Amino acid sequence: MAEQTEICMVKSIQKKAYNQVIFQPMLRHRKGTHIMILYQNLANRLREHIQHGFYKPGDKLPSVRQLAQEHGVSISTVQEAYRQLEQDALVEARPKSGYFVCSRKKDSLPSISRPPQRPLEVSQWEEVLNMLMIRSNNKGVQLQHAMPDMKASTLKPLLKTLADLSKQKPELGLGYADIRGTEELRTQLCRLAVASGCQLHPDDLVVTSGCQEALSVCLRAVTKPGDIIAIESPSFYGSMQAIKAANLKAMEIPTHPETGISLEALELALDQWPIKAIFVTPTCNNPMGYTMPDDKKEQLYRLAQSYDIAIIEDDIYGDISYQFPRPKTIKSFDTDGRVLLCSSFSKTIAPGMRVGWIAPGRYRDKVTHIKYVSSSMCPVLPQLAIAKFIRLGGYAKHIRQMRQHYEQQRDHLLRAIKTYLPSDTRVSFPDGSFILWVELHTNIDSMKLVEQCREEGVGFAPGPLFSATGKYRNCFRLNFSEQNAEKREWAVKTLATILQGFELRAKAG
């Protein structure tokens, strides 16, 4: 008890010292400074502290009087700052208790999915193809593609290295190379894997042409046509189409918007059906953005172990988790080589580099053979450029900047959704990456909605693409990485206007 009291006292002293150091540079009330500037500055500082985790959900914030004294402003200025944060749903006032950081309200998250409890063939290819064929233009806001921000200044060293290699050693890009990928890149990938809890050797890795090839190769390595694959629901449409291309059936498992795939439902499915592998994106999930807790990842691994089946783990967004250090992979718990870990630099750097990789465990020889007969090898120059980018620290710097950037973009889009879309809208709260999942009222058809939105220059990925059978018709996925704040807000406003038209027609009809 005494130890707990001491810890609390230390935390209190630390927080007070932090406030004194960080908050003191705030502009104080002085002649000629408008009061609005003062409360906005204070609100922005508090917002930053909440977003960066100094104040956690449920934490009590400094009192009005305390902040007024620390910053040399009036009590009314502090009250106005808190009022602004209340409007943004970041803080809440509790009678006779003060102000607290809002906890994420469960009823605002998307519903727990309830897919059909039987294996099904994957459809929706035509709809996926139609969306893939759409190209962005300056007149519209295309939020359907999960594309990273490729204009970041932190990518300049990589581009320079790639240009230098093309000029100085063009012959490297002309001949055959190691089918597993260059040793330089595989060595650097092993360095990166340490952050996710994995101890890998360069010989444990196979480089692929992006993560899509990695996933396809892994599916073919652990299954045969007609087999059943357990998968999260909703799940990335690229994963769904990879299952379709391999002539497999998808067993969609109920999934929680915060913690991921239901292990209870998965175990029931494993008892009932001859499932050959589990296909999951447990970290910064696409499309819902959640990250499975580490203990649940380990439980999933133990479950696969008890039924002696493989796990295909898509970790493509893991490096841009907002958490630091980044979350562990399921692969980090793997002791018998049954986890095939897949990733790429398509979401962290750029998809055009086409550099992905697999840590296939016990399936290495099978994966290597399938890689050979499908694409033989991957281009060398991008591998060497990325390897140098990692080795010299450029990748780590880039990732740090992108994490912060994407988190800010997420918060802006969430505020726009809360401001403009119907009050019963449910939306995910991504732990990383740059995509989120929106759930509308059940009377809204996102396939019809997307057609009208495209006519107005707004694109998004409709929900049915993320299911084997076209479920989630009242849902859609948004990307928040590419567009500036003004364009994103315009897109949400446009979407809201079209939704109002839907509602009016529904009432009239």
Rosetta blueprint (number, residue, H / E / L):
1 M L
2 A H
3 E H
4 Q H
5 T H
6 E H
7 I H
8 C H
9 M H
10 V H
11 K H
12 S H
13 I H
14 Q H
15 K H
16 K H
17 A H
18 Y H
19 N H
20 Q H
21 V H
22 I H
23 F H
24 Q L
25 P L
26 M L
27 L L
28 R L
29 H L
30 R L
31 K L
32 G L
33 T L
34 H L
35 I H
36 M H
37 I H
38 L H
39 Y H
40 Q H
41 N H
42 L H
43 A H
44 N H
45 R H
46 L H
47 R H
48 E H
49 H H
50 I H
51 Q H
52 H L
53 G L
54 F L
55 Y L
56 K L
57 P L
58 G L
59 D L
60 K E
61 L L
62 P L
63 S L
64 V H
65 R H
66 Q H
67 L H
68 A H
69 Q H
70 E H
71 H H
72 G L
73 V L
74 S L
75 I H
76 S H
77 T H
78 V H
79 Q H
80 E H
81 A H
82 Y H
83 R H
84 Q H
85 L H
86 E H
87 Q H
88 D L
89 A L
90 L L
91 V E
92 E E
93 A E
94 R E
95 P L
96 K L
97 S L
98 G E
99 Y E
100 F E
101 V E
102 C L
103 S L
104 R L
105 K L
106 K H
107 D H
108 S H
109 L L
110 P L
111 S L
112 I L
113 S L
114 R L
115 P L
116 P L
117 Q L
118 R L
119 P L
120 L E
121 E E
122 V L
123 S L
124 Q L
125 W H
126 E H
127 E H
128 V H
129 L H
130 N H
131 M H
132 L H
133 M L
134 I L
135 R L
136 S L
137 N L
138 N L
139 K L
140 G L
141 V E
142 Q E
143 L L
144 Q L
145 H L
146 A L
147 M L
148 P L
149 D L
150 M L
151 K L
152 A L
153 S H
154 T H
155 L H
156 K H
157 P H
158 L H
159 L H
160 K H
161 T H
162 L H
163 A H
164 D H
165 L H
166 S H
167 K H
168 Q H
169 K L
170 P H
171 E H
172 L H
173 G H
174 L L
175 G L
176 Y L
177 A L
178 D L
179 I L
180 R L
181 G L
182 T L
183 E H
184 E H
185 L H
186 R H
187 T H
188 Q H
189 L H
190 C H
191 R H
192 L H
193 A H
194 V H
195 A H
196 S H
197 G L
198 C L
199 Q L
200 L L
201 H L
202 P H
203 D H
204 D H
205 L L
206 V E
207 V E
208 T E
209 S L
210 G H
211 C H
212 Q H
213 E H
214 A H
215 L H
216 S H
217 V H
218 C H
219 L H
220 R H
221 A H
222 V H
223 T L
224 K L
225 P L
226 G L
227 D L
228 I E
229 I E
230 A E
231 I E
232 E E
233 S E
234 P L
235 S L
236 F L
237 Y H
238 G H
239 S H
240 M H
241 Q H
242 A H
243 I H
244 K H
245 A H
246 A L
247 N L
248 L L
249 K E
250 A E
251 M E
252 E E
253 I E
254 P E
255 T E
256 H E
257 P L
258 E L
259 T L
260 G E
261 I E
262 S L
263 L H
264 E H
265 A H
266 L H
267 E H
268 L H
269 A H
270 L H
271 D H
272 Q H
273 W L
274 P L
275 I E
276 K E
277 A E
278 I E
279 F E
280 V E
281 T L
282 P L
283 T L
284 C L
285 N L
286 N L
287 P L
288 M L
289 G L
290 Y L
291 T L
292 M L
293 P L
294 D H
295 D H
296 K H
297 K H
298 E H
299 Q H
300 L H
301 Y H
302 R H
303 L H
304 A H
305 Q H
306 S H
307 Y H
308 D L
309 I L
310 A E
311 I E
312 I E
313 E E
314 D E
315 D L
316 I L
317 Y L
318 G H
319 D H
320 I H
321 S E
322 Y L
323 Q L
324 F L
325 P L
326 R L
327 P L
328 K L
329 T L
330 I H
331 K H
332 S H
333 F H
334 D L
335 T L
336 D L
337 G L
338 R L
339 V E
340 L E
341 L E
342 C E
343 S E
344 S E
345 F L
346 S L
347 K L
348 T L
349 I L
350 A L
351 P H
352 G H
353 M H
354 R L
355 V L
356 G E
357 W E
358 I E
359 A E
360 P L
361 G H
362 R H
363 Y H
364 R H
365 D H
366 K H
367 V H
368 T H
369 H H
370 I H
371 K H
372 Y H
373 V H
374 S H
375 S H
376 S L
377 M L
378 C L
379 P L
380 V H
381 L H
382 P H
383 Q H
384 L H
385 A H
386 I H
387 A H
388 K H
389 F H
390 I H
391 R H
392 L L
393 G L
394 G H
395 Y H
396 A H
397 K H
398 H H
399 I H
400 R H
401 Q H
402 M H
403 R H
404 Q H
405 H H
406 Y H
407 E H
408 Q H
409 Q H
410 R H
411 D H
412 H H
413 L H
414 L H
415 R H
416 A H
417 I H
418 K H
419 T H
420 Y H
421 L L
422 P L
423 S L
424 D L
425 T L
426 R E
427 V E
428 S L
429 F L
430 P L
431 D L
432 G E
433 S L
434 F L
435 I E
436 L E
437 W E
438 V E
439 E E
440 L L
441 H L
442 T L
443 N L
444 I L
445 D L
446 S H
447 M H
448 K H
449 L H
450 V H
451 E H
452 Q H
453 C H
454 R H
455 E H
456 E L
457 G L
458 V E
459 G E
460 F L
461 A E
462 P E
463 G H
464 P H
465 L H
466 F H
467 S L
468 A L
469 T L
470 G L
471 K L
472 Y L
473 R L
474 N L
475 C E
476 F E
477 R E
478 L E
479 N E
480 F L
481 S L
482 E L
483 Q L
484 N L
485 A H
486 E H
487 K H
488 R H
489 E H
490 W H
491 A H
492 V H
493 K H
494 T H
495 L H
496 A H
497 T H
498 I H
499 L H
500 Q H
501 G H
502 F H
503 E H
504 L H
505 R H
506 A H
507 K H
508 A H
509 G L
